[in-house]
């Protein structure tokens, strides 16, 4: 591994700069809290009205709010990575809405493309069912099909996070898909190594923060659930309060409150748990931005250019067919059949020529003196 590659991997350590971006953290936390309240309302409403449709609808709305917050935080992290001033909470929120629409569209197109690829591979595999040619077609087609499907899996696993980053940088959904395909297909192992390094950086921090929060919330949650000021009774309530669920700490203690209202202590502990989780998510998101910029450097746009060329050719041919179909056939005009005459408005002294023999005639002549052509119709 050369010095340049080592330097690019080392850039991923800057992921912890996300800890200084309190604006992105606020956007992410706000979306988590709003989404949690919507889900809470859905559980309460669904439980009282026995309506699963209400819960599903509110759950989808909550996921949409959470996605907008994640994308808005991603835009704030892109500003940080570019060394630019924060664009503001309102522009980031509206930008998060647009980015969410593009991300959803990109994921749908990517899923549709993967389904079409599977269908094509299945149709190709039917060639192996031709009598007396099964072994030949199986040998020629099975191996390449494995390679194509493996690359498709790599695009799904490694390309989807890159699609998020491309969209955060202001690109459209089609360009984001094509750019991710270019990078993953061109250097799949390099992208995988960068992801492994990012996971090694982020996951220990995630585990550390998670277990610290859990082990700190267990005694505090037990103290408040015990309804007593004594530490011993508070610690003893870990395993006895609320049918033994008190030992699971703040995040799950909030679930016990859905039927009877939100408890202040449980809500406070849950917000702290969300804050800890949001910090880890921000570190991972900023790491994705640096990872994309490391692996995309020097990668061409062969797949993008090829697909754009095919799409441009198809569009041009379609327009040409449309133009040919809209053109009306031109009917040639018949030549005039009238006999040319000498204008009667000519003066007596004006000279003219016979239409038939081109001899000079006078303007008031009735017949040509050379050929006898009738100059005036009677």
N, C-alpha and C positions, 0 to 999 in steps of 0.2 A: 504494500500500500504506500503510495507516494505521499509527499508532504501536503500536496493540495487536497487529497482525499482525507487525510488526517485532520486538516484544518476544517474541512466541511463538516466532519463528524463532531469536531469540537464546538462548532457553532451551536449545536443542539443544547449544549450546557447553558446557553443564554436563555433557555426556556424559563428559568426561574426569575427572569426579569418581569414576568407577568405578575409577580407579587407586588410590584410597584404600581400596577395599573388599577387603581381603585375604581376608576370609572367603568371599566369592563366588568370588574367584580360586582359593582352595584347593579349594572344591567342584568347580569346573570342571576344575582340573588333576587332581584325584583321579579323577574320572570318566574323563578322557582316558587316564590311565595304566592304570586297570583295564581299560578297553575295549581299549587297545592290547595288554595282556598276554593278554586273551581271544582277540583276533584272532591273535596270535602262536601261541598254543596251537592254534588252529584250523588255521593254515597248517602247523605242524609235524605235528599229528595227521593232517590230510588228506593231507599228502605221504607220510607213512609208511604209512598204511593205504589209500591210494588211495581215500579216501571223500570225495566232494564234499558229501554230506549233512552230515557232521560239521562241515565248514568253514562251510556255510551256516547251520547251527543256532548255532554259536558266534558267527558274524558278526552274526546277529540279536540274540543276547544282548548282544553288545558295543554294538550300536546302541541297545538299550534302556537299558543302563547309561549311555551317553553322553547320551541324552535325559533321563534322571533327573537327571544332574548339571547339564545346561543349565537345566532347570526349577527345580532347587533354587537355583542361582545367580540365576535370575530372581527368585525369592522374596526372596533376600537383597538384591537391588538394589531391589525394591519397598520393603522396609523402609528402605533408605537414602534413597530418593526421598521417602518419607513422613516422614522425620526421626524414625523410631522405632528403638528398640534392636533389635539382631539377635535373631531368634527362637531361635537355637541351631542347632547342626549336625544334631542328631537330628530336631527338628521340621521343619527345612528339607529334610532328606532324605526324610522321610515325605510332606511336602507336595509334594516333587518327584515322588514316585511317583503321588500323586493327580492332580497337574497333568499328568503324562505321559499318564495314562489319558484324561483329558478332552481333551487336545490330539489324541491319536490318534482318539478318537471324533469330535471336531469336524472333523478333516481327512477322515475317512471320510464323514461326513454331507455335507460341502461337496462332495466329489467325486461323491457320489451325486446331489446336487442339480444339479450341473453336467451330469451325464449325462442326467438327466431333462429339463433345459432343452434340451439338444441334440436329444433325441427329440421334444420338443414342437415345436421349430422345424422339424424335418424333416417331421413330420406336417402342419404348417401349409403348408410349401412344396409339398406334394402338391396343394394347391388350385390352384396355378399350372399343373397339368397338365390341368385341365378344358378340353375342347375349346372353342374360340372365346372363352375367358375368360382365357387365359394372360397376356395383357398387362395386363388390369385387376387380377387378383390379384397379379401380379408387382409392379406399381407400388404397390399398397396395402400389401403385406406385406413386401417385401424390405427396404425402408428401415428400418421399425421393427424388423425382426429383426436388422439390423446394429447398431442402437442397443442392443437388449437383450443381444446377444452381447458387444458391446464392454464394457458394464457388468459382465457376468459375468467377462470377462477381468480387468477392473480389480479386482473383488472377489478373484479368485484371486491376483493379483500384489501388491496393496496390502493386502488384508484379512487374509490369512493371518498376517503378522507382528502385526497388531493383535489377532488372536484369541489369540495367545500372551500378550500383555500383559493382556487382559481376564481370562484364566484365572489369571495370576499374581496378580491382584488379588482372587481368591477367587470369581469367578463360575462358573456352570455352562457346559457346552459349548454348549447351545442359546442361552443368552443371549449368549455370546461371538460366536457366528455372527451372530445378529441384530444385535448392536451393531456389528460390523464392517460388515455390509451397510448399516446406517443411515448410518454415517459416509462410506463410500466412495460410495454412491449420492447422498448429499446434497451432498457437496463433493469430487468426484474430483480436480479440478485442484489444490485446496488440499492434499489429502493427498499428491499427487504432488510438489508443490513442496517440501513438508516432507521427503519422502524424498530428493529431490535434494540438499537442504541437508545432510541427515544423511550421505549418501554422500560429499559433498564434504568433510565434516569427518572422516569415518572412513577413507575409502579412501587418502588420502595418508599418513596415519599407518600404515595397514596396509602399504602398499608400503615405507615407510621402515623399519619394524621388520623386515619380511620380508627385504629386501635386506641390511640390516645383519647380520641373523642368518646369512644364507646366506654372505655374503662373509667373515664372521668364522669360520664353521664350516669353510670350505674349507681354509685353511692348517692349522688345528688338527687336522682330521680327517686331512689328508695326513700330518702329522707322526706321528700315532699309528699310521697304517696303514703307514708306511715301516719300522717296527720299527728306527728309527735315531734317535740323538740329534741328528744334524746337521740344520740348518735347510734346507740346499740339497737334501739327499736327501728331506727331508719335502715341500718344495715340488714336487720333481720327481715325487713319487708321486701328485700330483693326477690325472694323466692315465694313469698306468700301473697303479695298484693296482686289484686286483679287476676286471680287464678294462675299465679306464677309467672305472668308476663312481665312483671316488674324487673326481672333479671335481664331482660333484653334491652333495657336502657331507653333513652329518650326517643329515638326514631320510631320505635314500635309502640311506645306508650301513647303517642298521639293517636294511634289507631283505636285505642280503647275509649277515646273521648268522643268518637264520632256520634255515638248514639245519645250522649248526654251533654254535648257541648264541649268546646275546646277548653282544656285546663291550662291555666296560665303557665305553670311550671313545665308541662309537657310541650307547650307551644314554644317557650323560650329555648328549651333544650333542642328541639327540632330545628329551630332557626340556626342555632350554633352548629348543629350537624350539617345543615345545608351549606353554611358558610365554609366549613372545612372542606366539604366535597367540592364546592365551587372553586376554591383555591386550586385544588388538584386539577380540575377540568381546565382552568385557565392556563396552567402550566403546560398541559398537554396540547391545548389549542395553539399557543404561541410556538411550541415545539413543532407542530405541524407546519406552521408558516415557514420556519427556518428549514425544516426538512424539505419542503417543496422547492425552496429557492436553492438548496444544495443539490438536489437530484435533477432539477430541470436545467441547470446551467450546461450549455453545450449540447443539449438534446434538440435535434431538428424536429421538423413538423411533417415527416413523411406521410404518416397516416392521415393527418389533417389535410395536407395538400392533396393527397390522392382522393379523399372523400369530397373535398371541396371541388376538385376538378370534375369528378363524376357528377356531382350535383349541378355544377355550372353547365356541363354538356347536356344533361337531361333537361335543364331549364331552357337552354337555347333551342334544342330540338323541339320542345313543346311549343315555344313561342313561334318557331318557324311553321310548324303544322297549323297552328292557330291562324297565322297570317295567310297561309295558302288557302285555308278553308274559308276565310272571310273575303277573299278577293273575288269580285263578280266578273264573269266572262265578258270581254269587250266585243261587241257586235260591230263589224266594219260597216261604214256608211256607203250606200250606193252612190256612184258618180252622178252628177246632175245630167238630166236628159233634155233640158230645154235648149233651144237653138239660140246662140248668142246673137244679139241684135245691136245695132248702132243706136246709141242714146239719141233721143229726139231733142235733147236739150242742147246739142252741139250747135254752134253758130254756123251760118252759111259758108263762111270763109275758112272754117276749120277743116283740115284734111284728116282722113282715117284710112284704115286698111281693111281689105276684104277678109272675112274670117276663114274663107276657103282657100283662096289662092294668094292672099297677102299682097294683092295689087293695090296701089293707091287709088282711093275713091274719094268723091266729095261727100260731105256730110248729108246733103239732100238727095243723093242718088237713091233710086229704088232698086235697081239691079246693078250688079257688077258688070262693067264694060268688058272685062277679060273673060270671065267664066260664066256670066249670066246668073250668079247666085242671088237669090232674093234677099235683099238687105233689110227690107221692112215687111212685116206681116200685115196683110190686109184683112 
